[in-house]
Amino acid sequence: ADLLKRANILVKNQIHPTSIMAGYRLAMKESSKYLRNVLSRDIESVGKEALVNVAKTTLSSKLIGSDGDFFANMAVDAIKSVKRIDNQGNARYSEKAINILKKQGRSWRDSQLIHGFALNCTRSSQGMPMKLTNCKIALIDFNLQQYRAPMGIQVLINDPEKLEAVRQKERDIARDRVEAILNAGANVVLTTKGLDDMAAKYFVERGCMGVRRCKPEDLRRIARLTGGKVCVSLATMDGLEEFDPEYLGTAEEVSEERVADSEMILIKGGKEDRCQSILLRGANAHLLEEVERSLHDALCAVRRTLESGKVVPGGGACEAALSIYLENFATTLGSREQIAIAEFAEALLVIPRTLASNAAKDSTDLVAKLRAYHNKAQTDESKKHYSTYGLDLVDGKIRDNLNAGVIEPALRHIKAIQFATEAAITILRIDDMIKITPPEQQQ
């Protein structure tokens, strides 16, 4: 927003938008380069607590910020447990492999990390085994209850004895469907629909586990983790009903365990990916939703940090350093882009000003002191360590935020500058705007 406001002032001063856009693009490239080469630090160089500090910085402005240590460690442990190597040999961490469950009651300090993918469901029958190993998991999206003819279909029976044959055929259809799935090799069946006592009988006889009423989004996530596919119908091109073994997913262990106040299904050791679950506790639904959003932000921040391997000091340190650097860089240019780059540098200071204002501090005084520190860092070789100094909004002073643990993923800063610049340039490209005047309402 500040980029656009300053660009609008330049346009009113008879500077063509093309020159402004060229200056903004050049400033964006120089900012990204300076962040990568000068301001960023490797995770290893700032210690093992870097990831925890990244998560704590993200949670500091959230509702659960008072318990930032507890949730930050939970987020780091969860993300590091779902590490996988892609085809290029790079480490990847997917927050989608972490299932977040919410259960009302107790304090949010009673939240816990569960190793494995947890489902808020139970076995359909107590006769089913509680634990299975080397599992073949069938994921289905249809009923395993006794077959019922769809609405609108009429069956005319003249002989009362044939009525029982129709009912028996309905039971046989449900039995054949269950046996088709079990004969394909499945010993764990998860369905989004129902699973009645008659179908459960066949599972108990075979020593298999059946779970009903799973959420469709959980089923899709389990399919990705176990290498299986969600089956929506057993119908084949020949008009028969068969279950293809290719739809089966694999897992090392599936068990029902008591977690907190209720039983849950835990899936461990998926074929394609490792999975974790986080059980959140809280007083009511609104609180749990807010905790989930805050924790998701922390998970994403830690993932970004691990994948990029670089962190930068927070608290307005990067913006102040870039502002000084771009102002000095602008003076080396002898074209109209110099003015646009200088305005870009001034616009970056809106971040530390806003931080100081939100903390009820004197933003003008704090930002002036911060700029003085970063100017010394870039001009005096003996004070180069000042480049990591940022705002301490609790005491209202300037401090070394890198040592204080206020750090953020470097990639987030780079992407934010790039996206903001591209958005401003896109709007600057607009030459004319046609506005339709609303019709006058008759009195």
VODO-934988 format. One record per atom (N, C-alpha, C): x, z, y. Coordinates in steps of 0.02 Angstrom, whole numbers, padded with zeros to 5 digits, always signed. Each point is the difference from the previous one (the first is absolute). Layout:
BEGIN
XZY;...
***
This chain:
BEGIN
+00041+00000-00060;-00041+00000+00060;+00043+00000+00063;+00053+00039-00001;+00044+00002+00058;+00038-00065+00009;+00016-00034-00055;+00032-00065+00005;-00046-00050+00036;-00063+00001-00019;-00048-00046+00032;-00011+00017+00073;-00003+00065+00015;-00011+00020+00070;+00057-00023+00044;+00061+00006-00024;+00058-00020+00040;+00006-00076+00002;-00019-00033-00054;+00000-00073+00001;-00050-00027+00050;-00056+00032+00006;-00051-00021+00048;+00025+00006+00072;+00039+00053+00013;+00029+00008+00068;+00049-00056+00015;+00041-00019-00051;+00048-00054+00009;-00035-00067+00012;-00056-00011-00035;-00037-00063+00011;-00028-00003+00071;-00023+00057+00025;-00025+00001+00069;+00056-00011+00051;+00062+00014-00020;+00058-00012+00044;+00029-00070-00010;-00040-00046-00026;+00017-00071-00006;+00056-00013-00051;+00004+00042-00052;+00047-00013-00054;-00040-00029-00058;+00021-00058-00024;-00039-00036-00050;-00002+00039-00067;-00058+00000-00034;-00004+00035-00065;+00051-00022-00051;+00022-00063+00004;+00051-00024-00048;+00065+00039+00007;+00020+00013+00062;+00061+00039+00012;-00008+00072-00024;-00060+00028+00010;-00013+00069-00022;+00003+00003-00077;-00031-00049-00033;+00000+00000-00073;+00071-00008-00028;+00039-00042+00031;+00070-00010-00022;+00040+00065+00008;-00011+00035+00057;+00034+00063+00012;-00021+00054-00050;-00066+00003-00015;-00025+00050-00048;+00029-00013-00070;+00003-00063-00019;+00027-00016-00067;+00075+00018-00005;+00036-00014+00053;+00071+00017+00000;+00010+00075-00002;-00042+00037+00037;+00003+00073+00000;-00017+00028-00069;-00050-00030-00033;-00019+00022-00067;+00057-00009-00050;+00034-00057+00003;+00056-00013-00046;+00058+00048+00012;+00016+00011+00064;+00054+00047+00017;-00018+00072-00020;-00063+00018+00008;-00021+00068-00020;+00007+00010-00075;-00023-00048-00038;+00004+00005-00073;+00073+00004-00023;+00042-00040+00033;+00071+00000-00019;+00033+00067+00017;-00017+00028+00058;+00029+00064+00021;-00023+00057-00046;-00065-00002-00019;-00026+00051-00045;+00036-00001-00067;+00010-00060-00027;+00031-00006-00066;+00075+00019+00001;+00034-00023+00052;+00074+00007+00000;+00025+00065+00030;-00037+00029+00047;+00026+00058+00037;-00039+00064-00014;-00066-00003+00007;-00039+00061-00003;-00017+00023-00071;-00004-00046-00048;-00022+00018-00067;+00056+00034-00039;-00020+00044-00046;+00047+00036-00044;-00022-00009-00072;+00048-00002-00046;-00017-00003-00071;-00029+00067-00021;-00044-00002-00051;-00032+00061-00023;+00052+00049-00027;+00051-00027-00036;+00050+00043-00030;+00041+00037+00052;+00011-00033+00059;+00043+00030+00051;-00032+00059+00035;-00066+00006-00002;-00034+00055+00034;-00024+00053-00048;+00020-00004-00064;-00015+00054-00047;-00063-00012-00041;-00008+00043-00051;-00057-00007-00046;-00066+00018+00033;+00004+00038+00054;-00062+00021+00033;-00030-00054+00044;+00032-00058+00003;-00024-00053+00045;-00071-00021-00017;-00014-00011-00064;-00067-00022-00019;-00053+00052+00016;+00017+00064-00012;-00047+00054+00016;-00012+00002+00075;+00053-00009+00039;-00008+00001+00073;-00041-00059+00025;+00006-00058-00033;-00041-00057+00019;-00074+00016-00011;-00015+00030-00057;-00070+00018-00015;-00024+00054+00048;+00043+00049+00015;-00020+00054+00047;-00013-00027+00070;+00041-00048+00021;-00011-00030+00066;-00067-00036+00003;-00018-00034-00055;-00064-00035-00002;-00058+00049+00001;+00008+00057-00035;-00055+00049-00005;-00004+00047+00060;+00051-00001+00043;+00003+00050+00054;-00059-00004+00048;-00028-00059+00009;-00057-00007+00046;-00067+00001-00036;+00001+00015-00065;-00062+00000-00040;-00028+00070-00008;-00060+00003-00029;-00033+00064-00011;+00041+00046-00046;+00034-00029-00048;+00038+00039-00049;+00073+00010+00023;+00014-00012+00064;+00068+00006+00025;+00029+00070-00008;-00043+00052+00001;+00024+00069-00007;+00030+00012-00069;-00023-00037-00050;+00028+00004-00068;+00038-00063-00016;+00037-00026+00049;+00036-00063-00009;+00052+00003-00056;+00034+00058-00008;+00051+00006-00053;-00031-00011-00069;-00058+00031-00011;-00033-00004-00065;-00020-00071-00017;-00035-00033+00046;-00025-00068-00013;+00056-00052+00003;+00051+00012+00042;+00056-00048+00004;+00038-00003-00067;+00014+00059-00029;+00034+00001-00065;-00043-00032-00055;-00065+00011+00004;-00045-00031-00049;+00000-00076+00006;-00001-00026+00062;+00001-00072+00011;+00065-00031-00025;+00056+00033+00014;+00066-00027-00021;+00005-00001-00076;-00021+00054-00033;+00003+00003-00073;-00044-00053-00032;-00059-00011+00030;-00047-00048-00029;+00027-00071+00007;+00025-00018+00059;+00024-00068+00011;+00062-00015-00042;+00046+00048-00004;+00062-00012-00039;-00014-00006-00075;-00057+00027-00023;-00017-00003-00071;-00029-00067-00020;-00020-00042+00048;-00031-00065-00018;+00048-00058+00015;+00064+00015-00002;+00050-00053+00013;+00000-00052-00055;+00006-00063+00020;+00007-00055-00048;+00047-00052+00030;+00027-00042-00042;+00047-00052+00020;-00035-00068-00005;-00001-00039+00054;-00033-00065-00001;+00045-00053-00030;-00023-00062+00000;+00038-00055-00031;+00066-00014+00035;+00006+00016+00064;+00062-00010+00037;+00049+00058-00007;-00020+00051-00037;+00044+00058-00009;-00006+00052+00054;-00050-00006+00045;-00009+00048+00054;-00048+00055-00022;+00013+00060+00026;-00044+00057-00016;-00064-00006+00041;-00057+00011-00032;-00064-00003+00032;-00040+00063-00015;-00037+00023+00049;-00041+00060-00007;-00070-00016+00024;-00049+00006-00043;-00069-00018+00017;-00042+00063+00007;-00028+00011+00060;-00044+00058+00009;-00066-00010-00037;-00015-00063-00021;-00061-00012-00038;+00005+00027-00071;+00060+00013-00023;+00009+00030-00066;-00012+00075+00001;-00017+00028+00058;-00014+00071+00007;-00075+00009+00011;-00032+00032-00047;-00072+00011+00004;-00013+00067+00034;-00039-00001+00054;-00015+00061+00037;-00071+00022-00017;-00006+00059-00031;-00064+00029-00018;-00017+00056+00048;-00065+00006+00016;-00022+00052+00046;-00050+00046-00035;+00010+00064+00007;-00045+00048-00031;-00011+00058+00048;-00063+00014+00015;-00016+00053+00048;+00013+00068-00030;+00020+00045+00045;+00014+00068-00021;+00072+00020+00011;+00011+00064+00013;+00067+00028+00011;+00032-00028+00064;+00066+00017+00007;+00036-00021+00060;+00038-00065-00014;+00018-00036+00053;+00039-00061-00011;+00070+00016-00026;+00021+00063+00005;+00064+00020-00029;-00003+00001-00077;-00060-00003-00028;-00008-00002-00073;+00001-00072-00026;+00012-00049+00044;+00007-00069-00023;+00062-00005-00044;+00000-00049-00047;+00056-00005-00046;+00014-00072-00020;+00062-00011-00020;+00021-00066-00025;-00004+00000-00075;-00033-00051-00028;-00011-00006-00072;+00039-00060-00025;+00042+00010-00051;+00040-00055-00027;-00044-00041-00048;-00017-00060+00020;-00046-00042-00038;-00058-00022+00043;-00038-00049-00025;-00058-00024+00037;-00060+00042-00021;-00030+00037+00047;-00055+00046-00016;-00067-00032+00017;-00046+00007-00046;-00069-00023+00009;-00045+00060+00002;-00045+00002+00048;-00047+00056+00006;-00058-00009-00048;+00017-00009-00064;-00050-00012-00053;+00020+00042-00061;-00045+00003-00050;+00014+00035-00062;-00019-00044-00059;+00018+00023-00061;-00020-00035-00060;-00076-00001-00007;-00027-00052-00031;-00073-00006-00007;-00026+00048-00053;+00042+00021-00047;-00022+00045-00053;+00056+00049-00016;-00019+00061-00016;+00049+00052-00016;+00035-00014-00066;-00029-00044-00042;+00031-00017-00063;+00058-00048+00006;+00009-00030+00058;+00055-00047+00011;+00066+00037+00008;+00056-00030-00019;+00065+00035+00008;+00016+00012+00074;+00034+00056+00012;+00018+00017+00069;+00064-00034+00022;+00042-00022-00047;+00063-00030+00017;+00017-00056-00048;+00021-00058+00027;+00020-00057-00041;+00066-00027+00027;+00043-00023-00045;+00064-00030+00020;+00002-00073-00022;+00045-00038+00031;+00006-00073-00013;-00069-00033+00005;-00029+00008+00059;-00070-00020+00010;-00008-00074+00017;-00053-00029-00027;-00024-00066+00019;-00066+00011+00037;+00000-00017+00064;-00056+00017+00044;-00043-00061+00014;-00065+00005-00015;-00048-00053+00016;-00037+00020+00063;-00001-00044+00049;-00033+00011+00064;-00060-00046+00004;-00059+00028-00003;-00061-00041-00002;-00047+00018+00056;-00038-00050+00021;-00046+00007+00056;-00071-00017-00022;-00020+00026-00058;-00069-00009-00023;-00020+00060-00042;-00065+00003-00017;-00028+00057-00035;+00020+00002-00073;+00011+00060-00026;+00008+00010-00071;-00056+00043-00027;-00058-00005+00033;-00060+00035-00023;-00042-00046-00044;-00051+00028-00030;-00044-00040-00043;-00029-00058+00041;+00003-00059-00030;-00021-00061+00036;-00073+00003+00019;-00015-00021+00061;-00069-00006+00024;-00010-00070+00026;-00055-00031-00018;-00015-00068+00024;-00009+00002+00076;+00025-00050+00036;-00008-00001+00073;-00073-00001+00021;-00011+00018+00063;-00068+00000+00028;-00028-00071+00001;-00065-00006-00016;-00032-00066+00002;-00004-00034-00068;+00033+00028-00050;-00001-00030-00067;-00053+00036-00042;-00045-00039-00031;-00053+00028-00041;+00013-00018-00073;-00009+00049-00044;+00006-00010-00072;-00068+00015-00032;-00030-00051-00029;-00066+00008-00031;+00009+00013-00074;-00026+00057-00024;+00006+00020-00070;-00070+00008-00030;-00012-00035-00054;-00065+00004-00033;+00000+00052-00056;+00058+00009-00031;+00006+00046-00056;+00035+00064+00024;-00033+00059-00006;+00031+00062+00024;+00066+00016-00035;+00008-00025-00063;+00062+00015-00036;+00060-00035+00031;-00012-00055+00037;+00055-00037+00031;+00025+00034+00064;-00040+00048+00025;+00021+00035+00061;+00065+00039-00013;+00003+00032-00058;+00060+00038-00017;+00061-00047-00009;-00012-00061-00024;+00055-00048-00007;+00027-00020+00068;-00043-00006+00051;+00023-00016+00068;+00043+00057+00027;-00023+00061-00011;+00038+00058+00024;+00068+00004-00035;-00001-00015-00066;+00063+00002-00037;+00049-00053+00025;-00027-00059+00018;+00042-00053+00026;+00032+00021+00067;-00038+00035+00042;+00027+00025+00063;+00058+00048-00013;-00008+00043-00052;+00054+00046-00016;+00061-00037-00029;-00015-00052-00040;+00054-00039-00030;+00042-00037+00053;-00034-00023+00054;+00037-00036+00054;+00050+00048+00033;-00022+00062+00014;+00045+00049+00030;+00057+00018-00048;-00016+00006-00065;+00052+00016-00050;+00051-00056-00005;-00024-00062-00001;+00046-00057-00006;+00046-00005+00060;-00025+00017+00060;+00043-00002+00060;+00055+00053-00005;-00019+00060-00021;+00050+00053-00006;+00052-00018-00052;-00022-00025-00057;+00046-00017-00054;+00046-00059+00019;-00027-00048+00039;+00042-00056+00023;+00057+00025+00043;-00013+00051+00042;+00052+00027+00044;+00050+00041-00042;-00025+00041-00046;+00045+00042-00039;+00040-00041-00051;-00030-00051-00028;+00036-00042-00048;+00057-00040+00033;-00005-00010+00066;+00054-00036+00035;+00062+00044+00009;-00006+00064-00017;+00058+00045+00004;-00006+00054+00051;-00055+00003+00036;-00008+00050+00053;-00012+00069-00030;+00033+00050+00027;-00016+00069-00019;-00021+00043+00060;+00000-00030+00060;-00027+00032+00060;-00043-00052+00036;-00062+00017+00015;-00046-00046+00034;-00025+00033+00064;+00012-00034+00056;-00025+00023+00065;-00052-00049+00025;-00059+00025+00016;-00054-00044+00023;-00029+00026+00066;-00022-00046+00042;-00031+00019+00063;-00074+00017-00009;-00028-00018-00058;-00071+00012-00013;-00008+00058-00050;-00056-00001-00037;-00016+00055-00045;+00029-00009-00069;+00003+00058-00036;+00022+00000-00070;-00040+00055-00034;-00051-00020-00040;-00047+00050-00026;+00026+00031-00065;-00040+00046-00028;+00021+00038-00059;+00009-00045-00061;-00041-00052-00006;+00007-00045-00058;+00067-00035+00001;+00021-00025+00059;+00065-00033+00005;+00056+00050-00008;-00009+00062+00026;+00052+00051-00006;+00013+00018-00073;-00051-00007-00043;+00008+00015-00071;+00054-00043-00032;+00000-00065+00019;+00050-00046-00028;+00071+00018+00025;+00004+00022+00062;+00065+00021+00027;+00027+00060-00037;-00045+00049-00013;+00021+00061-00035;+00023-00016-00071;-00036-00046-00033;+00018-00018-00069;+00069-00034-00003;+00016-00039+00051;+00064-00036+00001;+00057+00042+00031;-00016+00058+00027;+00052+00041+00033;+00022-00029+00067;-00047-00032+00036;+00015-00031+00064;-00032+00039+00057;+00021-00014+00061;-00026+00034+00059;-00040-00049+00043;-00058+00021+00022;-00042-00040+00044;-00016+00038+00064;+00008-00032+00057;-00013+00032+00065;-00049-00045+00038;-00053+00029+00027;-00051-00038+00034;-00002+00017+00075;-00036-00043+00037;-00012+00009+00072;+00065+00005+00040;+00049-00042-00017;+00061-00004+00041;-00014-00042+00062;+00035+00013+00053;-00008-00040+00061;+00031-00069-00010;-00033-00053+00024;+00029-00068-00008;+00069-00007+00031;+00012+00032+00058;+00066-00006+00032;+00054+00035-00042;-00019+00056-00034;+00048+00033-00045;+00016-00044-00060;-00051-00035-00025;+00011-00044-00058;+00048-00057+00018;-00009-00028+00060;+00045-00054+00021;+00072+00026+00009;+00006+00060+00025;+00067+00030+00009;+00033+00014-00068;-00039+00025-00047;+00026+00013-00067;+00021-00065-00034;-00039-00054+00012;+00017-00065-00029;+00068-00023+00025;+00014+00011+00064;+00065-00020+00028;+00057+00044-00027;-00014+00063-00012;+00052+00046-00023;+00015-00009-00074;-00051-00017-00040;+00010-00004-00073;+00010-00071-00025;-00007-00050+00045;+00008-00069-00022;-00061-00028-00034;-00058+00033+00007;-00061-00025-00030;-00043-00039+00048;-00059-00020-00023;-00048-00037+00041;-00069+00032-00008;-00039-00002+00054;-00068+00026-00002;-00045-00053-00032;-00034+00019-00054;-00045-00046-00035;-00072+00012+00024;-00032-00052+00024;-00068+00006+00026;-00052-00023-00050;+00021-00035-00053;-00048-00024-00051;+00038-00018-00063;-00034+00008-00057;+00029-00019-00065;-00019-00071-00021;-00041-00033+00040;-00025-00066-00018;+00056-00052-00001;-00002-00045-00050;+00049-00053-00006;-00035-00068+00011;+00040-00053+00002;-00028-00067+00010;-00043-00022-00059;+00008+00031-00059;-00039-00018-00059;-00065+00038-00005;-00014+00041+00049;-00062+00040-00002;+00006+00063-00040;+00061+00019-00020;+00011+00061-00038;+00026+00054+00047;+00009+00060-00028;+00028+00056+00038;+00064+00023-00033;+00057-00008+00035;+00065+00020-00026;+00039+00033+00056;+00049+00043-00021;+00044+00032+00049;+00071-00024-00012;+00030-00030+00051;+00067-00028-00006;+00052+00056+00007;+00045+00008-00048;+00052+00053+00005;+00044-00006+00062;+00002-00059+00031;+00041-00008+00060;-00025+00043+00059;-00064+00021-00004;-00028+00042+00053;+00025+00073-00004;+00031+00018-00054;+00020+00070-00010;+00061+00017+00043;-00001+00060+00030;+00057+00027+00034;+00034+00052-00044;+00061+00018+00016;+00037+00048-00041;+00024+00059+00042;+00002+00058-00031;+00025+00060+00032;+00030+00046-00053;+00048+00040+00021;+00032+00045-00048;-00047+00056-00023;-00041+00024+00046;-00042+00058-00017;-00062+00001+00043;-00057+00015-00031;-00063+00012+00036;-00027+00067-00025;-00015+00046+00044;-00023+00066-00021;-00050+00027+00050;-00039+00049-00024;-00045+00036+00044;+00029+00069+00012;+00012+00016+00063;+00030+00064+00017;-00041+00035+00054;+00005+00065+00001;-00035+00038+00052;+00045+00006+00060;-00023-00027+00056;+00038+00003+00062;-00045+00033+00052;+00026+00052+00033;-00040+00038+00049;-00061+00029-00036;-00060-00020+00020;-00060+00031-00027;-00037-00045-00049;+00027-00058-00017;-00037-00046-00043;+00048-00041-00042;-00029-00035-00050;+00040-00043-00044;+00009-00068+00031;+00057-00031-00015;+00015-00067+00024;+00034-00039-00055;-00007-00066+00004;+00035-00045-00046;+00066-00020+00033;+00056+00011-00036;+00066-00018+00026;+00030-00057-00041;+00023-00051+00036;+00033-00058-00032;+00073+00001+00020;+00044+00004-00048;+00072+00005+00014;+00038-00057-00032;+00053-00023+00034;+00044-00051-00029;-00031-00068-00006;-00024-00028+00057;-00029-00067-00001;+00052-00053-00015;-00024-00059-00021;+00045-00054-00019;+00034-00031+00060;-00038-00014+00053;+00025-00037+00058;+00030+00044+00054;-00025+00060+00006;+00021+00041+00057;-00008+00073-00018;+00037+00043+00035;-00009+00072-00007;-00054+00022+00049;-00035+00053-00017;-00056+00021+00043;+00001+00075+00009;-00026+00021+00058;-00007+00070+00017;-00069+00011+00030;-00021+00062+00001;-00064+00017+00031;+00009+00063+00042;-00039+00003+00053;+00001+00058+00044;-00070+00027+00004;-00009+00064-00018;-00065+00033+00004;-00002+00040+00064;-00045-00018+00045;-00007+00034+00064;-00057+00050-00003;+00012+00059+00026;-00052+00051+00004;-00015+00014+00073;-00061+00020+00014;-00019+00014+00069;-00071+00028+00003;-00018+00025+00059;-00064+00035+00007;-00059-00047-00004;+00005-00060+00028;-00058-00046+00001;+00024-00072-00002;-00049-00046-00005;+00016-00071-00008;+00036-00029+00060;-00020+00021+00061;+00031-00027+00061;+00074+00020+00004;+00015+00062-00018;+00069+00023+00001;+00042-00038-00052;-00028-00012-00059;+00037-00035-00052;+00015-00072+00020;-00048-00032+00033;+00012-00069+00023;+00056-00003+00052;+00001+00049+00045;+00053+00002+00050;+00068+00013-00031;+00003+00045-00049;+00062+00014-00035;+00024-00062-00038;-00047-00036-00031;+00019-00061-00037;+00030-00052+00047;-00031-00011+00058;+00026-00049+00049;+00070+00020+00024;+00009+00064+00014;+00065+00023+00024;+00054-00008-00054;-00017+00017-00062;+00048-00006-00055;+00016-00073-00014;-00049-00044+00007;+00012-00072-00011;+00050-00026+00052;-00006+00022+00062;+00048-00020+00052;+00071+00023-00018;+00006+00061-00026;+00066+00026-00019;+00028-00040-00059;-00042-00017-00048;+00023-00040-00057;+00026-00068+00022;-00036-00032+00046;+00021-00066+00024;+00066+00005+00039;+00008+00053+00040;+00062+00009+00038;+00060+00010-00046;-00009+00040-00052;+00055+00012-00048;+00016-00064-00038;-00052-00037-00018;+00011-00064-00036;+00040-00048+00043;-00018-00006+00062;+00036-00045+00046;+00073+00021+00006;+00012+00065+00005;+00068+00025+00007;+00041-00015-00062;-00028+00012-00059;+00036-00012-00062;+00016-00074-00010;-00048-00044+00017;+00011-00071-00011;+00048-00030+00051;+00000+00025+00061;+00046-00027+00050;+00068+00035-00001;+00000+00065-00019;+00062+00037-00004;+00028+00021+00067;-00038-00009+00054;+00024+00016+00068;-00051+00045+00035;+00026+00046+00040;-00043+00043+00042;+00028+00000+00072;-00044+00016+00046;+00019+00005+00071;-00026+00066+00028;+00031+00028+00052;-00026+00062+00030;-00066-00013+00034;-00045+00049-00003;-00066-00006+00032;-00002+00036+00066;-00060+00014+00023;-00009+00036+00063;+00019-00040+00062;-00010-00066-00003;+00015-00043+00058;+00072-00019+00008;+00044+00019-00048;+00071-00016+00006;+00013-00075-00003;-00032-00034-00045;+00011-00072-00007;-00024-00038+00061;-00058+00018+00025;-00028-00036+00058;+00044+00009+00062;+00024+00062+00010;+00043+00012+00058;+00067-00037-00007;+00029-00001-00060;+00063-00035-00010;-00009-00075+00010;-00055-00028-00026;-00013-00072+00008;-00013-00018+00072;-00032+00045+00037;-00014-00013+00071;+00065-00007+00039;+00047+00046-00010;+00065-00004+00034;+00039-00062-00021;+00000-00014-00066;+00038-00057-00025;-00028-00066+00027;-00067-00007+00003;-00029-00063+00023;+00009-00009+00075;-00001+00055+00037;+00013-00005+00073;+00071-00026+00013;+00048+00026-00038;+00069-00025+00008;+00007-00071-00025;-00036-00016-00054;+00003-00068-00027;-00031-00050+00049;-00052+00020+00035;-00035-00046+00047;+00046-00020+00057;+00045+00045+00020;+00044-00015+00057;+00052-00053-00019;+00010-00013-00064;+00048-00051-00021;-00030-00070+00002;-00065-00005+00010;-00034-00065+00002;-00009-00023+00072;+00005-00065+00010;-00010-00027+00067;-00061-00043+00006;-00050+00011-00044;-00061-00041+00001;-00060+00044+00014;-00059-00032+00001;-00062+00037+00014;-00017+00049-00055;+00027-00011-00061;-00015+00046-00054;+00025+00070+00014;+00048+00006+00048;+00027+00066+00017;-00055+00048+00021;-00046-00025+00041;-00054+00043+00026;-00046+00022-00056;-00016-00047-00046;-00044+00016-00056;+00032+00052-00046;+00064-00006-00012;+00035+00048-00044;+00002+00069+00034;+00010+00002+00065;+00000+00064+00036;-00068+00034-00004;-00054-00040+00005;-00067+00028-00007;-00013+00024-00071;+00026-00037-00049;-00006+00020-00071;+00033+00069-00010;+00059+00009+00030;+00036+00063-00006;-00039+00057+00031;-00033-00013+00057;-00040+00051+00033;-00062+00017-00041;-00029-00051-00033;-00061+00011-00040;+00013+00045-00060;+00061-00002-00027;+00015+00042-00058;-00004+00074+00016;+00009+00018+00063;+00000+00071+00019;-00070+00030-00001;-00051-00041-00012;-00068+00027-00003;-00007+00046-00061;+00041-00010-00052;-00004+00042-00060;+00024+00072+00014;+00061+00010+00025;+00020+00070+00015;-00043+00032+00055;-00023-00041+00049;-00044+00029+00052;-00065+00026-00031;-00029-00039-00045;-00062+00021-00032;+00011+00061-00044;+00055+00003-00036;+00016+00058-00041;+00005+00063+00043;+00035-00005+00055;+00008+00058+00044;-00067+00021+00031;-00040-00048+00021;-00065+00016+00030;-00046+00034-00051;+00000-00025-00062;-00043+00031-00051;+00020+00071-00017;+00064+00016+00011;+00025+00068-00012;-00006+00044+00062;-00034-00026+00052;-00010+00037+00063;+00066+00018+00033;+00048-00047-00002;+00064+00009+00034;+00005-00049+00058;+00051+00011+00042;+00012-00044+00057;+00034-00063-00025;-00039-00054-00009;+00026-00061-00031;+00053-00033+00044;-00008+00001+00066;+00048-00032+00045;+00069+00033-00005;+00000+00066+00000;+00064+00037-00003;+00034-00009-00068;-00039+00006-00054;+00029-00005-00067;+00028-00070-00014;-00038-00052+00019;+00022-00068-00013;+00063-00016+00042;+00003+00025+00062;+00059-00011+00042;+00062+00031-00033;-00007+00063-00026;+00057+00033-00033;+00020-00039-00063;-00051-00024-00038;+00014-00036-00062;+00038-00065+00014;-00020-00035+00052;+00034-00062+00019;+00072+00014+00021;+00011+00056+00034;+00068+00018+00021;+00045+00012-00061;-00027+00033-00051;+00039+00012-00061;+00019-00066-00034;-00048-00045-00005;+00013-00063-00036;+00044-00047+00042;-00002+00007+00065;+00045-00039+00041;+00073+00022-00011;+00010+00066-00006;+00067+00026-00015;+00023-00023-00070;-00047-00001-00048;+00017-00020-00068;+00025-00072-00003;-00027-00043+00044;+00017-00071-00003;+00058-00018+00047;+00018+00045+00045;+00054-00014+00047;+00063+00042-00013;-00009+00059-00028;+00057+00046-00012;+00011+00006-00076;+00057-00023-00023;+00014+00000-00072;+00002+00071-00029;+00021+00049+00041;+00005+00069-00024;-00068+00032-00010;-00052-00029+00030;-00068+00028-00006;-00047-00047-00038;+00029-00036-00048;-00040-00048-00039;-00053+00035-00042;+00013+00063-00018;-00048+00037-00041;-00065+00014+00036;-00002-00011+00066;-00062+00009+00037;-00054-00052-00019;+00020-00052-00037;-00048-00053-00017;-00056+00024-00046;+00009+00058-00031;-00053+00027-00044;-00042+00053+00034;+00010+00008+00065;-00037+00052+00037;-00071-00024+00016;-00047+00046-00009;-00070-00016+00016;-00035+00060+00029;-00066-00002+00003;-00039+00053+00032;-00015+00056-00049;+00007+00061+00023;-00024+00059-00035;-00063+00023+00036;-00058-00017-00027;-00063+00011+00036;-00026+00071-00007;+00033+00042-00041;-00021+00069-00005;+00031+00041+00057;+00065-00009+00010;+00035+00037+00054;+00006-00040+00064;-00019-00064-00001;+00003-00041+00061;+00071-00015+00023;+00044-00019-00048;+00069-00016+00018;+00024-00059-00043;+00064-00019+00012;+00030-00055-00038;+00044+00030-00055;-00004-00029-00060;+00040+00026-00056;+00021-00058-00046;+00045+00015-00047;+00022-00049-00050;-00053-00002-00055;-00044-00051+00003;-00055-00003-00048;+00022-00018-00070;+00058-00033-00007;+00024-00017-00067;+00018+00063-00039;+00035+00045+00033;+00018+00064-00033;-00060+00046-00005;-00048-00008+00045;-00060+00043-00002;-00049-00023-00053;+00012-00059-00030;-00044-00024-00054;-00059-00041+00023;-00002-00019+00065;-00054-00043+00025;+00023-00072-00008;-00015-00029-00057;+00023-00069-00015;-00058-00041-00026;+00006-00065+00008;-00052-00047-00020;+00032-00061-00034;-00039-00037-00040;+00028-00061-00030;+00021-00051+00053;+00059-00028-00007;+00023-00050+00049;-00044-00062-00002;-00023-00018-00059;-00042-00060-00007;-00065+00005+00040;-00027+00062+00005;-00062+00009+00037;+00010-00016+00073;+00056+00023+00029;+00013-00013+00071;+00010-00075+00013;+00037-00032-00045;+00013-00072+00009;-00065-00039-00004;-00041+00015-00050;-00064-00036-00008;-00047+00013+00059;+00000+00062+00025;-00045+00016+00056;+00019-00040+00062;+00065-00006+00014;+00022-00039+00058;-00016-00074-00009;+00011-00026-00061;-00014-00070-00013;-00074-00016+00005;-00043+00042-00029;-00071-00013+00002;-00028+00006+00071;+00023+00050+00037;-00024+00009+00069;+00021-00060+00044;+00061-00024-00010;+00024-00057+00040;-00040-00063-00017;-00011-00012-00065;-00037-00060-00020;-00072+00002+00024;-00030+00060-00001;-00069+00006+00025;-00003-00015+00075;+00048+00027+00038;+00001-00012+00072;+00011-00075+00015;+00045-00032-00037;+00014-00071+00011;-00061-00042-00017;-00035+00018-00053;-00060-00038-00020;-00052+00001+00056;-00010+00058+00032;-00049+00005+00054;+00026-00036+00063;+00066+00002+00011;+00028-00034+00059;-00008-00076-00005;-00006-00026-00061;-00007-00073-00008;-00068-00025+00025;-00048+00044+00009;-00067-00021+00021;+00004-00021+00074;-00021-00064+00012;+00002-00026+00069;-00065+00013+00037;-00056-00015-00032;-00065+00008+00032;-00047+00038-00046;-00046+00035+00030;-00050+00037-00038;-00069-00020+00024;-00042-00020-00046;-00068-00018+00016;-00045+00059-00015;-00035+00022+00049;-00043+00058-00008;-00073-00019+00014;-00043+00016-00046;-00071-00017+00008;-00034+00057+00036;-00030-00016+00057;-00036+00051+00038;-00065+00016-00034;-00014+00063-00013;-00063+00018-00034;-00059-00020+00042;-00054-00023-00030;-00060-00021+00038;-00031+00059+00037;-00025-00015+00059;-00031+00052+00040;-00067+00021-00032;-00008+00065-00005;-00063+00024-00028;-00056-00002+00052;-00055-00027-00024;-00058-00004+00047;-00031+00069+00008;-00018+00013+00062;-00031+00065+00015;-00074-00002-00020;
***
